[in-house]
Amino acid sequence: MPSPDIPQIYLVTPAEIELSSFPARLDDVLDAHEIACVRLALATRDEDTIARAADALREVCHAADVALVIEAHVGLVERLGLDGVHLTDGARSVRKTRKTLGGDAIVGAFCGASRHDGMTAGEAGADYVSFGPVTASALGDGTVAGDDLFAWWSEMIEVPVVAEGGLDTDAIRRLASLTDFFAIGEEVWRDDDAASALATLKAAMAPVREIS
């Protein structure tokens, strides 16, 4: 079991995957690291492509006893035998999705950098709330989920919180004591050896021990 002081890993797939090779890459990472959940986050809107990817990754994830959720496509969760959904519209559809999927499904909500949206999502039944990106970039509208947001959330709110977007070793080191999960995706998949890349990021999560 992971240390209670160290966040868990929530693995996010690339936006595009090659079914001839990616399931094996995912299996290697799941074999090397303890992963709490995997998110299927494809950019395509083609239902058949998504379904084939979900079938392949579900087999890998469930063999490792890891939950597989899908990004945004609520209607595919039950049909494809998935464990839940990651919503990308803040708190807007959490309540409806919870009613649709029932109490056992995982329902998560990405809330950008909005404390209000996060609180609303939690109150509506979200199992977790994710905030990000955590470092500045030109992507999106440029709004960053600051360390103070995670510090406030971890002190005041019981709903688990996920940090995602723009993660590097410095950001992970800063946030390790303030978040329950790190959602890690392209940060490791762009490396040929994703398991090794993840090990490097995980090393930054370990508490710094003071030398007496």
Rosetta blueprint (number, residue, H / E / L):
1 M L
2 P L
3 S L
4 P L
5 D L
6 I L
7 P L
8 Q E
9 I E
10 Y E
11 L E
12 V E
13 T L
14 P L
15 A L
16 E L
17 I L
18 E L
19 L L
20 S L
21 S L
22 F H
23 P H
24 A H
25 R H
26 L H
27 D H
28 D H
29 V H
30 L H
31 D H
32 A H
33 H L
34 E L
35 I E
36 A E
37 C E
38 V E
39 R E
40 L E
41 A L
42 L L
43 A L
44 T L
45 R L
46 D L
47 E H
48 D H
49 T H
50 I H
51 A H
52 R H
53 A H
54 A H
55 D H
56 A H
57 L H
58 R H
59 E H
60 V H
61 C H
62 H H
63 A H
64 A L
65 D L
66 V L
67 A E
68 L E
69 V E
70 I E
71 E E
72 A L
73 H L
74 V H
75 G H
76 L H
77 V L
78 E L
79 R L
80 L L
81 G L
82 L L
83 D L
84 G E
85 V E
86 H E
87 L E
88 T L
89 D L
90 G L
91 A L
92 R L
93 S L
94 V H
95 R H
96 K H
97 T H
98 R H
99 K H
100 T H
101 L H
102 G L
103 G L
104 D L
105 A L
106 I E
107 V E
108 G E
109 A E
110 F E
111 C L
112 G L
113 A L
114 S L
115 R H
116 H H
117 D H
118 G H
119 M H
120 T H
121 A H
122 G H
123 E H
124 A L
125 G L
126 A L
127 D L
128 Y E
129 V E
130 S E
131 F E
132 G L
133 P L
134 V L
135 T L
136 A L
137 S L
138 A L
139 L L
140 G L
141 D L
142 G L
143 T L
144 V L
145 A L
146 G L
147 D H
148 D H
149 L H
150 F H
151 A H
152 W H
153 W H
154 S H
155 E H
156 M H
157 I L
158 E L
159 V L
160 P L
161 V E
162 V E
163 A E
164 E E
165 G L
166 G L
167 L L
168 D L
169 T H
170 D H
171 A H
172 I H
173 R H
174 R H
175 L H
176 A L
177 S L
178 L L
179 T L
180 D L
181 F E
182 F E
183 A E
184 I E
185 G L
186 E H
187 E H
188 V H
189 W H
190 R L
191 D L
192 D L
193 D L
194 A H
195 A H
196 S H
197 A H
198 L H
199 A H
200 T H
201 L H
202 K H
203 A H
204 A L
205 M L
206 A L
207 P L
208 V L
209 R L
210 E L
211 I L
212 S L
